[in-house]
């Protein structure tokens, strides 16, 4: 019996709409050692836009899951917009 195909989100998915920071950029920052939200914000400029950081609620779970499992979520981060660059 075949396993169902895993849904993989594109690295081009925009997580921070204000600064157009993609999921791929955030994942790269985390993989390269950004292990706190502030380090991610400093490296990528996500979470520090004029909106006041509305994307932070998406970045936190990404970081938590990676720190706990070594993997990122395999679903869209921004389920409502799914915007890509």
C-alpha positions as protocol buffer text, in pm:
chain_id: "A"
residue {
  index: 1
  type: UNK
  ca { x: 0 y: 0 z: 0 }
}
residue {
  index: 2
  type: UNK
  ca { x: 135 y: 341 z: -97 }
}
residue {
  index: 3
  type: UNK
  ca { x: 173 y: 615 z: 159 }
}
residue {
  index: 4
  type: UNK
  ca { x: -9 y: 938 z: 73 }
}
residue {
  index: 5
  type: UNK
  ca { x: 217 y: 1203 z: -79 }
}
residue {
  index: 6
  type: UNK
  ca { x: 337 y: 1461 z: 169 }
}
residue {
  index: 7
  type: UNK
  ca { x: 235 y: 1818 z: 101 }
}
residue {
  index: 8
  type: UNK
  ca { x: 549 y: 2028 z: 84 }
}
residue {
  index: 9
  type: UNK
  ca { x: 521 y: 2405 z: 88 }
}
residue {
  index: 10
  type: UNK
  ca { x: 726 y: 2611 z: -149 }
}
residue {
  index: 11
  type: UNK
  ca { x: 1025 y: 2796 z: -11 }
}
residue {
  index: 12
  type: UNK
  ca { x: 885 y: 3097 z: -193 }
}
residue {
  index: 13
  type: UNK
  ca { x: 585 y: 3125 z: 40 }
}
residue {
  index: 14
  type: UNK
  ca { x: 593 y: 3474 z: 190 }
}
residue {
  index: 15
  type: UNK
  ca { x: 571 y: 3463 z: 568 }
}
residue {
  index: 16
  type: UNK
  ca { x: 644 y: 3831 z: 641 }
}
residue {
  index: 17
  type: UNK
  ca { x: 425 y: 4036 z: 411 }
}
residue {
  index: 18
  type: UNK
  ca { x: 570 y: 4376 z: 509 }
}
residue {
  index: 19
  type: UNK
  ca { x: 930 y: 4288 z: 428 }
}
residue {
  index: 20
  type: UNK
  ca { x: 852 y: 4005 z: 181 }
}
residue {
  index: 21
  type: UNK
  ca { x: 1056 y: 3750 z: 374 }
}
residue {
  index: 22
  type: UNK
  ca { x: 1002 y: 3399 z: 243 }
}
residue {
  index: 23
  type: UNK
  ca { x: 968 y: 3074 z: 426 }
}
residue {
  index: 24
  type: UNK
  ca { x: 1292 y: 2962 z: 263 }
}
residue {
  index: 25
  type: UNK
  ca { x: 1482 y: 3260 z: 405 }
}
residue {
  index: 26
  type: UNK
  ca { x: 1348 y: 3192 z: 754 }
}
residue {
  index: 27
  type: UNK
  ca { x: 1427 y: 2820 z: 732 }
}
residue {
  index: 28
  type: UNK
  ca { x: 1779 y: 2900 z: 612 }
}
residue {
  index: 29
  type: UNK
  ca { x: 1832 y: 3136 z: 907 }
}
residue {
  index: 30
  type: UNK
  ca { x: 1713 y: 2871 z: 1153 }
}
residue {
  index: 31
  type: UNK
  ca { x: 1931 y: 2601 z: 996 }
}
residue {
  index: 32
  type: UNK
  ca { x: 2232 y: 2832 z: 1015 }
}
residue {
  index: 33
  type: UNK
  ca { x: 2197 y: 2878 z: 1390 }
}
residue {
  index: 34
  type: UNK
  ca { x: 1923 y: 3130 z: 1461 }
}
residue {
  index: 35
  type: UNK
  ca { x: 1771 y: 2955 z: 1761 }
}
residue {
  index: 36
  type: UNK
  ca { x: 1562 y: 3241 z: 1901 }
}
residue {
  index: 37
  type: UNK
  ca { x: 1296 y: 3460 z: 1748 }
}
residue {
  index: 38
  type: UNK
  ca { x: 1509 y: 3772 z: 1795 }
}
residue {
  index: 39
  type: UNK
  ca { x: 1797 y: 3614 z: 1604 }
}
residue {
  index: 40
  type: UNK
  ca { x: 1558 y: 3528 z: 1320 }
}
residue {
  index: 41
  type: UNK
  ca { x: 1421 y: 3884 z: 1317 }
}
residue {
  index: 42
  type: UNK
  ca { x: 1773 y: 4028 z: 1308 }
}
residue {
  index: 43
  type: UNK
  ca { x: 1894 y: 3797 z: 1031 }
}
residue {
  index: 44
  type: UNK
  ca { x: 1588 y: 3814 z: 803 }
}
residue {
  index: 45
  type: UNK
  ca { x: 1400 y: 4136 z: 891 }
}
residue {
  index: 46
  type: UNK
  ca { x: 1087 y: 3924 z: 936 }
}
residue {
  index: 47
  type: UNK
  ca { x: 872 y: 4028 z: 1229 }
}
residue {
  index: 48
  type: UNK
  ca { x: 993 y: 4388 z: 1236 }
}
residue {
  index: 49
  type: UNK
  ca { x: 779 y: 4549 z: 967 }
}
residue {
  index: 50
  type: UNK
  ca { x: 543 y: 4845 z: 997 }
}
residue {
  index: 51
  type: UNK
  ca { x: 255 y: 4615 z: 1089 }
}
residue {
  index: 52
  type: UNK
  ca { x: 418 y: 4551 z: 1426 }
}
residue {
  index: 53
  type: UNK
  ca { x: 513 y: 4191 z: 1362 }
}
residue {
  index: 54
  type: UNK
  ca { x: 189 y: 4013 z: 1272 }
}
residue {
  index: 55
  type: UNK
  ca { x: 396 y: 3733 z: 1113 }
}
residue {
  index: 56
  type: UNK
  ca { x: 557 y: 3646 z: 1446 }
}
residue {
  index: 57
  type: UNK
  ca { x: 268 y: 3412 z: 1521 }
}
residue {
  index: 58
  type: UNK
  ca { x: 376 y: 3205 z: 1219 }
}
residue {
  index: 59
  type: UNK
  ca { x: 752 y: 3214 z: 1281 }
}
residue {
  index: 60
  type: UNK
  ca { x: 733 y: 3096 z: 1642 }
}
residue {
  index: 61
  type: UNK
  ca { x: 573 y: 2759 z: 1560 }
}
residue {
  index: 62
  type: UNK
  ca { x: 822 y: 2706 z: 1274 }
}
residue {
  index: 63
  type: UNK
  ca { x: 1113 y: 2757 z: 1513 }
}
residue {
  index: 64
  type: UNK
  ca { x: 957 y: 2546 z: 1790 }
}
residue {
  index: 65
  type: UNK
  ca { x: 891 y: 2252 z: 1561 }
}
residue {
  index: 66
  type: UNK
  ca { x: 1242 y: 2266 z: 1415 }
}
residue {
  index: 67
  type: UNK
  ca { x: 1404 y: 2280 z: 1759 }
}
residue {
  index: 68
  type: UNK
  ca { x: 1193 y: 1985 z: 1879 }
}
residue {
  index: 69
  type: UNK
  ca { x: 1207 y: 1760 z: 1571 }
}
residue {
  index: 70
  type: UNK
  ca { x: 1477 y: 1890 z: 1337 }
}
residue {
  index: 71
  type: UNK
  ca { x: 1211 y: 1939 z: 1069 }
}
residue {
  index: 72
  type: UNK
  ca { x: 991 y: 2224 z: 959 }
}
residue {
  index: 73
  type: UNK
  ca { x: 611 y: 2206 z: 928 }
}
residue {
  index: 74
  type: UNK
  ca { x: 506 y: 2041 z: 602 }
}
residue {
  index: 75
  type: UNK
  ca { x: 204 y: 2261 z: 547 }
}
residue {
  index: 76
  type: UNK
  ca { x: 147 y: 2620 z: 444 }
}
residue {
  index: 77
  type: UNK
  ca { x: 256 y: 2865 z: 711 }
}
residue {
  index: 78
  type: UNK
  ca { x: 4 y: 3131 z: 610 }
}
residue {
  index: 79
  type: UNK
  ca { x: -295 y: 2914 z: 527 }
}
residue {
  index: 80
  type: UNK
  ca { x: -518 y: 3204 z: 433 }
}
residue {
  index: 81
  type: UNK
  ca { x: -297 y: 3385 z: 179 }
}
residue {
  index: 82
  type: UNK
  ca { x: -40 y: 3136 z: 57 }
}
residue {
  index: 83
  type: UNK
  ca { x: 125 y: 3428 z: -125 }
}
residue {
  index: 84
  type: UNK
  ca { x: 457 y: 3358 z: -292 }
}
residue {
  index: 85
  type: UNK
  ca { x: 734 y: 3577 z: -418 }
}
